[in-house]
Amino acid sequence: MRFPGMLKASAVLTLTATLAACGGGAPEAPATDAASGPHELDGATHDELVELAVEEGTVTVYSFTSRIASVEAEFEAAYPGIDLIGHDISSSEQITRLLAEAQAGTPSADVAYISDAPVVITELVAGGILQNYVPQRVAETVPEEYREPLLANRLSTKILMYNEDAHPDGTPVENLWQLTEEEWNGRVVMVDPGVRGDYLDLVTEIVRRSDAMAEAHLDLFGSEVVLDDGVENAGQQFIKDLYANGLVLVDDTDNVNAAVGATGQDDPPVGFTSYSDRRDNEEEGWALQASLETAPSPGITFPAYIGMVNGSGSPAASRLVADFLMGDDSETGGAAFDPFYVPGDYPVRTDMTAPEGAVSLEELSAWDIDPEETAQIRDDVSDFLLTL
């Protein structure tokens, strides 16, 4: 294969020293601190990167998705002289590790494939721990909001899903407020927002969209939301009522998928999970389906970021990984993008077509998070959850 051009966040940890690159056996290629400008390899040609990367020999990737295993196999087939070491690590754990490793001056990863944008931007990028790299060949086909402050290769989701085997006529939940009613007591499943940042972002977005939640309450019940003591808005009231209605919190997305999607259930729960996990329906015996008709929104979309770790020992190979994760120049992204070319994942490149069977972002009607605005209230939402 040949590529053309071939949880709640803690306080920001301040780097006590500028992290210098260590090139290993590669030709000298010193990194530049994120605060002072781009890395000198950002303008290198593909052939130059390959030559340097082969001398580096390995590249370590922290990935928030298990699909890194497929990426690893395809990358090593395309670049047989480079060993990609992929680690499937949640974004929350990645953030913890990257902060600790940066503080110690011993970065273990070269690339972070990561979500949880509000914390990534305000802590890892602002702290100089992750740097941006945009391959020139994709610069014109990726909208600016997905090129900065870090490059994204796709939008991922956390949305309400149901069991289409039990509900062949469509979603049983037309309004999120239904989840606070007795019918759904103990029958809504979600990963604990205190464990996974993506789910805290989901809850935060519900609070941020309180006006829409208030309107949805009026539409369903015919009355305005009555706020309990200590509750500031309709979004918080929904979250409080949902928790009080027996919300089932688990520690892993697969547990949500199995609980919601397992076939043969007479009265299955619904749950918030990744739309793209429908790709595993046949293999796992699930019947997951997106709750597309749920007002005011079924959930959120958010960017899957590719960050260069400052102080990386494999800066050239890191840039090849970033280029690879964007897919080849075909309209499907080719073998490199194949793990992500599924309904429920949304390529950000404007020259790529949607996967067969995928609903458009407009049809999905999920809220696209604003990382900066989310970051402003995220900790307050986390504190609110602790009171429930």
DABEL-V197180 format. One record per helix or strand. SS is the DSSP state (helix for helix, strand for strand). FROM is the first residue (numbers start at 1). TO is the last residue. If there is no record, write none. Layout:
ss = [SS SS]
from = [FROM FROM]
to = [TO TO]
//
This chain:
ss = [helix helix strand helix strand helix strand helix strand helix strand helix strand strand helix helix strand helix helix helix strand helix strand strand helix strand strand strand strand helix helix strand strand helix strand helix]
from = [40 46 58 68 83 91 111 117 130 136 142 144 151 175 176 182 188 197 210 234 248 253 262 270 275 286 288 295 299 315 334 346 349 361 367 371]
to = [43 56 63 78 88 104 114 125 131 138 142 146 163 175 180 184 191 208 221 244 250 261 262 273 284 286 290 295 309 325 340 347 349 364 368 386]
//
